[in-house]
């Protein structure tokens, strides 16, 4: 038996949803991943973004958007910090660099990607992610990520990373 209430709700739902635009999907312009472990003990290091065809490590990727504009870049990776016992203020900072320019808010050393937990050696293993708006030119654009040790960190660990650029 169909009730007046069910018909009314169905009609109202159809009316409400008819005016909604279709589902939008972002187009991936480029993506890269590095499924191995990488650590550094120097003050800075270039984060691996994948493997080249010859098996070497790529530290830059190129993206060719259809037009000049602002696009979305997401970088995620497992991250850990090596620091002396008791140091809970050490961190690894990442600078996302597009065409030689560091993209805000990753400029400088004050934006932690991951931090220490006071244990000796690497600790606080976790996957972290950052999404930023990046200005890209029409044609070729070069993207790299520089890691930096801060706050007394003695080593940084970045592994199982993925980088995705979409519109």
N, C-alpha and C positions, 0 to 999 in steps of 0.2 A: 504494500500500500504506500503510495507516495503522499507525503504530507505537504501542506502549503509551506511549512517552515523549511523543509529540505529544498523545495523549488526556489524559494526566496533566497536562501543562502547560496545556492548554485548560481543563480542569476546575478546576485550581488558580486560574487567572486569573479565571474566572467567579466563583468563591467569594470571592476577594479584592475584586474590584470591585463585587460585589453590595451590600456594606455601605457604600459611599461615598455621601454625599449628592449630590443633583443639582448641576449647575453653577449657581452664584449669579451674578447680574449686577446691577451697580449701576444704579439708576434716575437718570438725569440730571434734576435739578430745574430747572436753568437753564444757559444757556451764552451766551457773547458773544465776539465777535472784533473786532479792529481791524486791518485789512489795510494800513494806511498807515503812513508814518513820522511819528514824533513826537519832538521833542527839546526840551530845556529848558536854560536858562542861569542860572536863578535857583536859590537854595538848595533850594527844594522845588517840586513840581509835581504836579497831579492827573493820573494816567495815564488816557488815553482807553481806554474799555472797549467802544466800538462807536459806531455812528451812529444817531441818532434818526430817526424817520420824516421829519422836516423837513430832514434832511441835516446837522444840527448834531452835534457830538461829545458823546457820553454819557460822563460821568465817574463815574456810579453805575449800578448795576443793582439791581433788586428781585427777590427770590426768595420764594416762598410754599411752604414745606415743609408736608407733611400734618400734622406734629406737632412739638412742641418736641423738640429733640434735638441731637446733635452730628453734623455732616455733613462731607464732604470737599470742600475747595476746592483746585483746581489752577490756577495761573497760569503761563503760559509766554510768552516773548517773545524776540525778538532784542534784544540789549542791547550797548551800547558806552559807553565813558567817554572824555571829552575831558579831557586833563590836560597840564601842561607837560612838555617833553622830560625824560626820565629819571625821572619820577614813576611808580613801580610800586606805589604804595600808595594811590592814589585809587580810589574805588568809588562805585557807585550802590546805594543801599539802598532797599528797598520796605517800606512799612507796609501791611498788609492790614487794612482797617477795616470792622468789622461793627457796624451800629447805633451808630456813634460811638465804638466801643472798638477799639483796636489789638489784633489777635490774636497771641498768642505763637506762634512765637518771633520774630515780625517787629517786636516792640517795640524802639524805639530805633534808633540808627544803626550798631550794631556787626555787623549781619548783611548782608553784601555779596550783592547779586544778580549784579553783574558788576564787573570791576575793570580798571584801566588796565594797559598793558604797557610803558610807558616811551616810546612814540612820541609825537611832537607831534600833537595833534588826536585825533580819534576812532580807536580801535584795538581790537584783540581782539574783533572782531565774532563773536558766537556766540549761539545760542539757549539760554536757561536756563529752568529750571522750578522751582517750589516748590509743594509740597502741604502743606496745614495742616488741622488739625481746627478747624472753626468751630461755635460754639454758635449755633443759630438758634431763634427763637421760632416758634410756630405763627402763621401769617398773614404779614404783610408784613415783610421784612427788607431793609435797605439796605446795599449793599456798595460800597466804593470802595478805590482803591489810591493811596497817596501815595508819590512818589519823592523821594529826598533825595540831594544831592551830599555826599560826605564825603572826607576825606583829601587835600584839595587839588584835587579834581575841579572843572573849570570848565564842564563840560557833560555832560548825560546823553542817551542815545538809547534809546528803547523803540519797537519796531515789530513788525508782524506778530504781534500778541499774541492769546492765547486764554485765556478764563476759563471753567472748568467747575465746577459744583457738583453733587455727587451724594450719594446716601445710602450 
